[in-house]
Amino acid sequence: MLFDTHVHLNDDQFKEDIEEVIKRAQEAGVSSMVVVGFDRATITRAMELIEEYAFIYAAIGWHPVDAIDMQDEDLAWIEELSSHPKVVAIGEMGLDYHWDKSPKDIQKEVFRKQIRLAKKVKLPIVIHNREATADIVDILKEEHAEEVGGIMHCFSSSPEVAKECLDMNFYISLGGPVTFKNAKKPKEVAVEVPLDKLLIETDCPYLAPHPYRGKRNEPAYVKLVAEQIAELKGLTFDEVAAATTENARKLFGIN
């Protein structure tokens, strides 16, 4: 039984064949997944999906790239939706210094507002980090994000940064890049981070694992991530699958 903690089945790339994609995921052993909404359109679709499928849950928040577009009413709307029993986290939120659509100061302000909202509604947070590690760690510390904890989504930093995040009550989530031949850091992190603090994800349709790199990713491929972690840690696939599923259920409060 596998738990894909980060999917974007609400992406237009899955419009035509979502039923087939979900069927393949179940055949691969995926028992649960969290679909992530990060703006008005994707949050709306995420809320539809959790009503349609018993095994799909939602994380809802505002993406840092689009921070400049977020209004106070958007935050209020997210707060209102967060009371749904199948909304299990706030996010993805964070900082993205790769794209320059939203100025850094606005990204930081929106990030802080969402951490405060998560603390108010008592839900864990999902962190998006692109080229912004130091600022993200600082803000998490300043806002006492350890009170809710959460996920460092698609973690790509060093084992040293992973340790800092673990100390702040965060789980480390690994996706497709851990399977890439030249991806040194994710492999080191997979080895170093204790099994009871690891999660797995696809981030589909993005970041497909080897041998599907460059193609559309889908939840079924999370099995390849678990297999790679098992190999790196010298564990069986079943051990990694069971532990990461248990970790996700614990974090998200799913019985």
JOJO-V103787 format. One record per pair of residues at least 12 apart in sequence whose C-alpha atoms are under 7 Angstrom apart, sorted by the first residue. I is the first residue (numbers start at 0). J is the second residue. If there is no record, write none. Layout:
I|J ; I|J
This chain:
0|28 ; 0|29 ; 0|30 ; 0|240 ; 0|241 ; 1|28 ; 1|29 ; 1|30 ; 1|31 ; 1|240 ; 1|244 ; 2|29 ; 2|30 ; 2|31 ; 2|32 ; 2|244 ; 2|247 ; 3|31 ; 3|32 ; 3|33 ; 3|199 ; 3|200 ; 3|201 ; 3|218 ; 3|221 ; 4|32 ; 4|33 ; 4|199 ; 4|200 ; 5|32 ; 5|33 ; 5|34 ; 5|35 ; 5|200 ; 5|201 ; 5|202 ; 6|32 ; 6|33 ; 6|34 ; 6|35 ; 6|201 ; 6|202 ; 6|203 ; 6|218 ; 7|34 ; 7|35 ; 7|202 ; 7|203 ; 7|204 ; 8|34 ; 9|41 ; 9|44 ; 9|45 ; 20|217 ; 23|219 ; 24|218 ; 24|219 ; 27|219 ; 27|222 ; 29|219 ; 30|54 ; 31|54 ; 31|55 ; 32|54 ; 32|55 ; 32|56 ; 33|55 ; 33|56 ; 33|57 ; 33|58 ; 34|55 ; 34|56 ; 34|57 ; 34|58 ; 35|57 ; 35|58 ; 35|59 ; 35|91 ; 36|58 ; 36|59 ; 36|60 ; 37|59 ; 37|60 ; 37|61 ; 37|62 ; 37|90 ; 37|91 ; 38|60 ; 38|61 ; 38|62 ; 42|59 ; 45|57 ; 49|85 ; 56|85 ; 56|86 ; 56|87 ; 57|85 ; 57|86 ; 57|87 ; 58|86 ; 58|87 ; 58|88 ; 58|89 ; 58|90 ; 59|77 ; 59|88 ; 59|89 ; 59|90 ; 59|91 ; 60|77 ; 60|89 ; 60|90 ; 60|91 ; 60|92 ; 61|90 ; 61|91 ; 61|92 ; 62|91 ; 62|92 ; 63|92 ; 63|93 ; 63|94 ; 63|95 ; 63|106 ; 64|95 ; 64|98 ; 64|100 ; 64|101 ; 65|101 ; 66|101 ; 66|105 ; 66|106 ; 66|109 ; 67|101 ; 67|105 ; 87|122 ; 87|251 ; 88|122 ; 88|123 ; 88|124 ; 88|125 ; 88|251 ; 89|117 ; 89|122 ; 89|123 ; 89|124 ; 89|125 ; 90|124 ; 90|125 ; 90|126 ; 91|125 ; 91|126 ; 91|127 ; 92|110 ; 92|125 ; 92|126 ; 92|127 ; 93|110 ; 93|126 ; 93|127 ; 93|128 ; 93|135 ; 94|106 ; 94|107 ; 94|127 ; 94|128 ; 94|129 ; 94|131 ; 94|135 ; 95|128 ; 95|129 ; 95|130 ; 95|131 ; 96|129 ; 96|130 ; 96|131 ; 97|129 ; 97|130 ; 114|144 ; 118|147 ; 121|147 ; 122|147 ; 123|147 ; 123|148 ; 123|149 ; 124|148 ; 124|149 ; 124|150 ; 125|149 ; 125|150 ; 125|151 ; 125|152 ; 126|150 ; 126|151 ; 126|152 ; 127|152 ; 145|167 ; 145|168 ; 148|167 ; 148|168 ; 148|169 ; 149|168 ; 149|169 ; 149|170 ; 150|169 ; 150|170 ; 150|171 ; 150|172 ; 151|169 ; 151|170 ; 151|171 ; 151|172 ; 152|171 ; 152|172 ; 153|172 ; 153|173 ; 153|174 ; 154|171 ; 154|172 ; 154|173 ; 155|184 ; 155|185 ; 156|184 ; 157|184 ; 157|188 ; 158|187 ; 158|188 ; 158|191 ; 170|196 ; 170|197 ; 170|198 ; 171|196 ; 171|197 ; 171|198 ; 172|197 ; 172|198 ; 172|199 ; 172|200 ; 173|198 ; 173|199 ; 173|200 ; 174|199 ; 174|200 ; 174|201 ; 174|224 ; 175|201 ; 175|206 ; 175|207 ; 175|208 ; 175|224 ; 176|206 ; 176|208 ; 177|224 ; 178|208 ; 178|209 ; 178|224 ; 178|227 ; 179|208 ; 179|209 ; 189|228 ; 189|231 ; 190|231 ; 190|232 ; 194|242 ; 195|242 ; 195|246 ; 196|246 ; 197|243 ; 198|243 ; 198|246 ; 198|247 ; 199|221 ; 199|224 ; 199|225 ; 199|243 ; 200|221 ; 201|216 ; 201|217 ; 201|218 ; 201|220 ; 201|221 ; 203|216 ; 203|217 ; 203|218 ; 204|216 ; 204|217 ; 208|223 ; 225|239 ; 225|240
